[in-house]
């Protein structure tokens, strides 16, 4: 929904953002975290790390703070809602147009 460069620009203009790091697919896990070794690593409450991964992270960072998610709707949820709404809006119009379109295609040949 939001192109990569646009997302990076949106992040760049946020006051608390000092550094933006785009992880490449072939980089090792937690490469940036290991390189920076931050005093505090902030995760959202819905992070996907299990207990052993959190323990490993605690060995790299000073401490881990878990905060509630700030956004009420994720990008994935917006995409899902868009597709659902699109289907509801297009369904009746397609029902009107498709029969005639199919008929014209079938009778052309």
C-alpha angles and dihedrals in degrees: 000000000000116000116236096248092049090052090050091050091049090053093045091060095053111109098226093049114103100160136021118198123188111205116217119221094244096053120110119258114279092001093150094043090052093047095048098033092198123210088230129026112197118207130177118245091249095058116142100225118123124217095270092050091050089050090052090049091050087060090058103040134048094242141334122238118194116204131184115261110272099203116070093205126038125215089249090054091049091052091050091049091048092054092046092050092044091055092049092050098041098042098077093042092050090049088057098045106033100068092056092042093050091046092052091049093048094048095046093071 
